[in-house]
Amino acid sequence: MKYVVVSGGVISGIGKGVLASSTGLLFKTLGLRVTSIKIDPYMNIDAGTMSPLEHGECFVLNDGGEVDLDLGNYERYLNITLTKDHNITTGKIYSHVIERERKGDYLGKTVQVVPHVTGAIQDWIERVSKIPVDDSGLEPEVCIIELGGTVGDIESAPFVEALRQFQFRVGSENFALIHVSLVPVIHGEQKTKPTQAAIKDLRSLGLTPDMIACRCQEELEVATIEKIGMFCHVGPDQVIAVHDVNTTYHVPLLLKEQRIMKFLSKKLHLDPATVSKESIAKGDHLLARWKSLTSNYDKSYETVTIALVGKYTHLKDSYLSVIKALEHSSMKCNRKLKIEWVESTDLEEEAKVANLSEYHKAWHHVCQADGILVPGGFGSRGIEGMVAAAKYARENDVPYLGVCLGLQIAVIEFVRNVVGIKGSTSMEFDPNADEETASVVYMPDVDQVKLGGTMRLGIHETKFCAGSEDSTLRKIYGGADHVSERHRHRYEVNPKLISRIEKEGLQFIGKDETEARMELLELKNHKFFCGTQYHPEYLSKVLDPSRPFLGLVAAASGILDEILSRDDLNQKGEF
């Protein structure tokens, strides 16, 4: 097993996740099997109860793990399926160590950060790195480890020490460290001092970087690269310049141009002769498809505009998987994507009084968009604005996709304005709502008190209903009988209202395994008006976009029929 650690210095949010994903992709183009681990130095057990406005999106895995959003990057780039154990947090490690101490596993010894906590971290990494994550079912050959946060922070100290020890446990020929640092531009001059200080801190902790990835808005000057190499004690070929590019999907090619794999292959003693011809061919095919994708994006000139009506729009990372699914779909449709961020509260009548200009601006974005998307969310804030957006889309034949909460919003709007039950709502927003007329109710099998990890989580099967053969959603899934997608919710459409809703034209075309819970809806005689109770964005891949998102973007681009007529629509992973 070869381990490549990606750490960061100077500031957080510098792009370690994209660099880690891109490096993993380049290993895959060599025909190697790759896995990834994300280390988050916060005390939370997982990301399930963290506010999207503070931490960004909570990503959900097949096994129901609620994890850091960077694991989504790994899955999207590498086309792998990770587990909740691939996200290591301080909370998980300390809980594990304390549990062992309570059981007497340490035989009466004083339990300390070194060696017990650091040892537990290393054991965890070794164990999880061997879990098969792709269709081959074989043990991975390369593990990319991203160390979250900034080196030097007190929270990261146990993990840095664990990795210092780990390099000796696995051997220097099996361990490489890439440190990502910021090169700011001040008055037109590229400053290297922050990187020098970050590398000095890293070395003082016992870790020596094999490569330094320098993030900069502009291309690094030769003099800057030479200066970093000289003062950070690395060769010029070990300094990688990662400047801003058209999309993050260009980053793997940017790294390849700088011959990053030549250095890493030498450092890790990779022998091409040990890789099968079939694996090499797959790697070459992957690289060719990636190059074609980025090339087509650069050549596309038509734009598709999607209004994203949400309640966490002040932090775009709150909807990272949604953004990526839209990007994947727009690239497949050969369109430039423009997202109009609409805070749902700005669409509500109260906004007229509070801030009239924001009210008009928000509605301008909705009315001018080619398509409307209402993503998932929790709580009652901004709900009426979402309902208004769904009503506009339904009445004006504007393509609409509702995801999780967005599906429930579409149902609430339809029940109020078409079925005729005025004031119908969700029991999430009004726990005292009448169960006979509420559009959305609690699922009977979820915990309504304890919040962490108690929702309907992870991969579940959705069965298409009889008579749904002509539905757009089923067609865009390639005519499948069922689909398996990831869920994260604790409410469902009220079963008592289903017949009345369908009588008026809003059809539930997909149900859960028990055929009791509504999972997919579609409006008759509409360009594209669909909803999914699950989160299709979680399974969207760069080279294989989420089908409901693809349907929205294709309909918004006016090419839905063209996409539906493609012969390769049902070829998962090759579309």
Buried (B, 14 or more C-beta within 10 A) or exposed (E): BBBBBBBBBBEEEBBBBBBBBBBBBBBBBBBBBBBBBBBBBBEBBBBBEBEBEEBBBBBBBBBBBBBBBBBBBBBBBBBBBBBBBBBBBBBBBBEBBEEBBEEEEBEEEEBEBEBBBBBBBBEBBBEBBEBBBBEEEEEBBBBBBBBBBBBBEEBBBBBBBBBBBBBEBBEEEBBBBBBBBBBBEEEEEBBBEBBBBBBEBBEEBEBBBBBBBBBBEEEBBEEBBBBBBEBBEBEEBBBBBBBEEEEBBBBBBBBBEBEBBEBBBEBBEBEEEEBEEEBBEBBEEBBEEBEEBBEEBEEBEEEBBBBBBBBBBEBBBBBBBBBBBBBBBBBBBBBBBBBBBBBBBBBBEEBEEEBEEBBEEBBEBBEEBBBBBBBBBBEEBBBBBBBBBBBBBBEEEBBBBBBBBBBBBBBBBBBBBBBEBEEBBBBBBEEEBEEEBBBBBBBEEBEEEEEEBEBBBBBBEBBBBEEBEEBBBBBBBBEBEEBEBBBBBBBBBBEEBBEBBBEBEBBBBBBBEEEEBBBBBBBEEBBBBBBBBBBBBBBBBBBBBBBBBBBBBBBBBBBBEEBBEEEEBBEEEEB
